[in-house]
Amino acid sequence: MTPARNLRKARKPARWLLGALTGAVVLACNTKERQPLTSEAGLEPSPNASILPAPLASGTEPRPRPEEGIVGIPADSAGRLILPEAGTPPPRALREDEELPRDTLTSKDSTGVTMDARFKWYDTPGAPQGAPVVTEALKKAREKADFRLSVDLAASGRMRVVLSSPAFPLPAMSELRARLDRYGHVLVWPNANAYRVLIPGALRAMFAERRADVAALVQPKIRRLGPGQLLGFSTTRHELSTETGQLMLEQASVPSVGGSGELLCRLLVELIAAEPASRPCDAASTPLKAEYRWAGSGRLGFEVSTITRRQDLPIGHVFVPPAGALMKPGELPPQTAGVMHTREELAELRSRPVARIEPPPEGAPGEGLTATNRTDLLVYVLLDGVPIAWVRPRSEQYVIGPKAGRYSIALRDFFGAEVAPTKAYDVPTQIVIGAEPEGGAGKH
């Protein structure tokens, strides 16, 4: 099995976990030097070169051909020039090196909605049969690691998405902001004192690798599906397809949103490497549900659970960029630890320790588990179906807290495109994700 390849032109998912069917996730049989985590890792270039976005159009209009004659400005019967009304200019793409001007929204622009939403995985495993599971503790841990989002859509053409959960590969309460007259997003630090620009095509790598590498965006193939019903709204449904995957998108006309539902649609379609101007993203529709099916295998869901109409959206919360924030090109918010639960919370998942069935592998810690990621993707570790940590590419993560005993351990990337078969392990243990170094011991 070869190590993972980074996302290519259409950001195809790497096949790093397929080898798990034959033992790519192995117990290390010898002690080896560990790679320390560093806060600067997100600033390094991707192992595979980023794909630069296509250059912006120059805007030059074609000259009339000689046979068309001279084109002038029409006049009425009195000789007065008839000037066409100026339409709204099309959105233009954000640039990483361009500091954004101060936002001009006022308190009159505070109408909108707040939506509770989440991304969700499918087919997460449960605990091994007979394990002394504490059901309530397992439920709380699962809720804490849920991929929760809070979405503000201002009728004035602004969006604010708060990453409320510690499960995302960015610090909890980081934000993504956007505006209708620009393509791309602004990544805002949790305290809103700094931001950076994510140009169109950078979102997928941000979730998959905690990098801002840029993928080429394409026009998707679109197929209209039958109507639906969600949250009391009549919905329209479309299927969008690219080489990266398929997106089933369900949308509705939501009052008080204005045209800002288009901003949420742009975010969702970018995850299949589709252009932000793709139909069916338009000012009349707001996404309420999405389901991704990736090229090869795997699924990821998105769903809105509640919608609250607002006449009092804090206008400063949707400024693009945030008022007084410092632009930090090329940087990311401070590195989070990657561990989602405290030692005490993980200890509560079992009512008592259980003697191990198999001897511990060489190099296993005295307590908990270590996960060594040899791939180019950010990998999540699930214990009895609960995400407990993510491991950055080419790094190692130590998780302390679970009582000794047998657990179901699963591995997957954020998008659910790469999912390793669930296996039962005696904790404490060590897990190696991806290929061992050539000639290394411990491959099974």
ChimeraX attribute file (.defattr): number of C-alpha atoms within 10 A of each C-alpha:
attribute: neighborCount
match mode: 1-to-1
recipient: residues
	/A:1	15
	/A:2	12
	/A:3	20
	/A:4	19
	/A:5	16
	/A:6	23
	/A:7	25
	/A:8	17
	/A:9	17
	/A:10	20
	/A:11	23
	/A:12	21
	/A:13	25
	/A:14	20
	/A:15	19
	/A:16	25
	/A:17	27
	/A:18	17
	/A:19	18
	/A:20	20
	/A:21	11
	/A:22	12
	/A:23	19
	/A:24	22
	/A:25	29
	/A:26	19
	/A:27	22
	/A:28	24
	/A:29	17
	/A:30	12
	/A:31	11
	/A:32	10
	/A:33	5
	/A:34	10
	/A:35	12
	/A:36	10
	/A:37	15
	/A:38	9
	/A:39	13
	/A:40	11
	/A:41	17
	/A:42	21
	/A:43	13
	/A:44	9
	/A:45	12
	/A:46	18
	/A:47	11
	/A:48	12
	/A:49	12
	/A:50	19
	/A:51	17
	/A:52	12
	/A:53	14
	/A:54	8
	/A:55	6
	/A:56	8
	/A:57	7
	/A:58	6
	/A:59	6
	/A:60	6
	/A:61	6
	/A:62	6
	/A:63	8
	/A:64	10
	/A:65	8
	/A:66	7
	/A:67	6
	/A:68	8
	/A:69	8
	/A:70	8
	/A:71	8
	/A:72	7
	/A:73	9
	/A:74	11
	/A:75	11
	/A:76	8
	/A:77	6
	/A:78	6
	/A:79	8
	/A:80	10
	/A:81	12
	/A:82	10
	/A:83	9
	/A:84	8
	/A:85	6
	/A:86	6
	/A:87	6
	/A:88	7
	/A:89	7
	/A:90	11
	/A:91	13
	/A:92	13
	/A:93	15
	/A:94	19
	/A:95	17
	/A:96	17
	/A:97	12
	/A:98	11
	/A:99	15
	/A:100	16
	/A:101	9
	/A:102	13
	/A:103	13
	/A:104	8
	/A:105	16
	/A:106	11
	/A:107	11
	/A:108	10
	/A:109	18
	/A:110	20
	/A:111	20
	/A:112	25
	/A:113	24
	/A:114	20
	/A:115	18
	/A:116	17
	/A:117	20
	/A:118	21
	/A:119	18
	/A:120	17
	/A:121	17
	/A:122	10
	/A:123	9
	/A:124	14
	/A:125	17
	/A:126	17
	/A:127	18
	/A:128	16
	/A:129	10
	/A:130	7
	/A:131	16
	/A:132	16
	/A:133	18
	/A:134	13
	/A:135	13
	/A:136	11
	/A:137	17
	/A:138	22
	/A:139	12
	/A:140	14
	/A:141	21
	/A:142	16
	/A:143	13
	/A:144	19
	/A:145	19
	/A:146	20
	/A:147	20
	/A:148	24
	/A:149	22
	/A:150	19
	/A:151	23
	/A:152	29
	/A:153	33
	/A:154	28
	/A:155	20
	/A:156	21
	/A:157	22
	/A:158	29
	/A:159	30
	/A:160	27
	/A:161	24
	/A:162	20
	/A:163	23
	/A:164	21
	/A:165	22
	/A:166	24
	/A:167	24
	/A:168	25
	/A:169	26
	/A:170	23
	/A:171	21
	/A:172	17
	/A:173	20
	/A:174	21
	/A:175	24
	/A:176	25
	/A:177	27
	/A:178	26
	/A:179	24
	/A:180	20
	/A:181	15
	/A:182	16
	/A:183	23
	/A:184	29
	/A:185	28
	/A:186	23
	/A:187	24
	/A:188	29
	/A:189	23
	/A:190	19
	/A:191	11
	/A:192	18
	/A:193	13
	/A:194	21
	/A:195	27
	/A:196	27
	/A:197	27
	/A:198	24
	/A:199	21
	/A:200	26
	/A:201	31
	/A:202	25
	/A:203	25
	/A:204	25
	/A:205	22
	/A:206	20
	/A:207	19
	/A:208	24
	/A:209	23
	/A:210	22
	/A:211	23
	/A:212	25
	/A:213	23
	/A:214	25
	/A:215	27
	/A:216	19
	/A:217	23
	/A:218	20
	/A:219	15
	/A:220	21
	/A:221	14
	/A:222	17
	/A:223	12
	/A:224	13
	/A:225	13
	/A:226	8
	/A:227	12
	/A:228	13
	/A:229	13
	/A:230	14
	/A:231	12
	/A:232	7
	/A:233	13
	/A:234	14
	/A:235	21
	/A:236	19
	/A:237	21
	/A:238	19
	/A:239	19
	/A:240	23
	/A:241	24
	/A:242	20
	/A:243	17
	/A:244	22
	/A:245	25
	/A:246	22
	/A:247	26
	/A:248	20
	/A:249	26
	/A:250	26
	/A:251	26
	/A:252	22
	/A:253	19
	/A:254	20
	/A:255	13
	/A:256	18
	/A:257	27
	/A:258	22
	/A:259	22
	/A:260	27
	/A:261	29
	/A:262	28
	/A:263	29
	/A:264	22
	/A:265	26
	/A:266	26
	/A:267	23
	/A:268	24
	/A:269	27
	/A:270	22
	/A:271	25
	/A:272	28
	/A:273	29
	/A:274	30
	/A:275	21
	/A:276	24
	/A:277	18
	/A:278	18
	/A:279	18
	/A:280	24
	/A:281	24
	/A:282	16
	/A:283	17
	/A:284	17
	/A:285	25
	/A:286	26
	/A:287	25
	/A:288	26
	/A:289	22
	/A:290	22
	/A:291	19
	/A:292	26
	/A:293	20
	/A:294	23
	/A:295	17
	/A:296	13
	/A:297	12
	/A:298	20
	/A:299	21
	/A:300	18
	/A:301	18
	/A:302	21
	/A:303	18
	/A:304	20
	/A:305	13
	/A:306	12
	/A:307	16
	/A:308	11
	/A:309	17
	/A:310	18
	/A:311	13
	/A:312	13
	/A:313	19
	/A:314	15
	/A:315	16
	/A:316	15
	/A:317	16
	/A:318	26
	/A:319	20
	/A:320	25
	/A:321	28
	/A:322	22
	/A:323	16
	/A:324	10
	/A:325	17
	/A:326	16
	/A:327	21
	/A:328	16
	/A:329	16
	/A:330	16
	/A:331	17
	/A:332	24
	/A:333	19
	/A:334	13
	/A:335	16
	/A:336	14
	/A:337	17
	/A:338	21
	/A:339	20
	/A:340	21
	/A:341	20
	/A:342	12
	/A:343	15
	/A:344	11
	/A:345	15
	/A:346	21
	/A:347	19
	/A:348	19
	/A:349	23
	/A:350	20
	/A:351	14
	/A:352	14
	/A:353	15
	/A:354	15
	/A:355	10
	/A:356	14
	/A:357	11
	/A:358	10
	/A:359	9
	/A:360	19
	/A:361	19
	/A:362	15
	/A:363	15
	/A:364	21
	/A:365	17
	/A:366	12
	/A:367	16
	/A:368	22
	/A:369	19
	/A:370	21
	/A:371	25
	/A:372	23
	/A:373	26
	/A:374	23
	/A:375	25
	/A:376	23
	/A:377	28
	/A:378	24
	/A:379	27
	/A:380	26
	/A:381	22
	/A:382	21
	/A:383	25
	/A:384	23
	/A:385	21
	/A:386	25
	/A:387	24
	/A:388	23
	/A:389	25
	/A:390	26
	/A:391	28
	/A:392	25
	/A:393	22
	/A:394	18
	/A:395	19
	/A:396	20
	/A:397	23
	/A:398	17
	/A:399	22
	/A:400	20
	/A:401	18
	/A:402	22
	/A:403	21
	/A:404	20
	/A:405	19
	/A:406	24
	/A:407	25
	/A:408	20
	/A:409	25
	/A:410	23
	/A:411	24
	/A:412	23
	/A:413	24
	/A:414	25
	/A:415	22
	/A:416	23
	/A:417	23
	/A:418	23
	/A:419	23
	/A:420	22
	/A:421	18
	/A:422	21
	/A:423	14
	/A:424	14
	/A:425	21
	/A:426	22
	/A:427	27
	/A:428	24
	/A:429	22
	/A:430	24
	/A:431	22
	/A:432	21
	/A:433	26
	/A:434	26
	/A:435	23
	/A:436	19
	/A:437	10
	/A:438	6
	/A:439	7
	/A:440	12
	/A:441	12
	/A:442	14
	/A:443	16
	/A:444	11
